[in-house]
């Protein structure tokens, strides 16, 4: 089901913002070892770089949920 209020997830969004917009993102973050405790207020691009994750792959996965 789609709505006009959908948010497009971007690399500049923080992990906390992504989880608020897409609650199922927490499943992906947990699997990748990313949590909102230490990195929740940081942009996705920075967190992916720090943890060695491919940003484009993570974005694709988040946008698919």
VENDA-V298984 format. One record per backbone hydrogen bond with DSSP energy under -0.5 kcal/mol. NH is the residue of the N-H (numbers start at 1). CO is the residue of the C=O. If there is no record, write none. Layout:
# VENDA-V298984
NH&CO ; NH&CO
This chain:
# VENDA-V298984
6&3 ; 9&7 ; 13&10 ; 15&39 ; 15&42 ; 16&40 ; 18&14 ; 19&15 ; 20&16 ; 21&17 ; 22&18 ; 25&22 ; 26&23 ; 27&24 ; 28&24 ; 29&25 ; 30&26 ; 31&27 ; 32&28 ; 33&29 ; 33&30 ; 34&29 ; 39&35 ; 40&36 ; 42&39 ; 44&13 ; 45&11 ; 47&43 ; 48&44 ; 49&45 ; 50&46 ; 51&47 ; 52&48 ; 52&49 ; 53&48 ; 55&53 ; 58&54 ; 59&55 ; 60&56 ; 61&57 ; 62&58 ; 63&59 ; 64&60 ; 65&61 ; 65&62
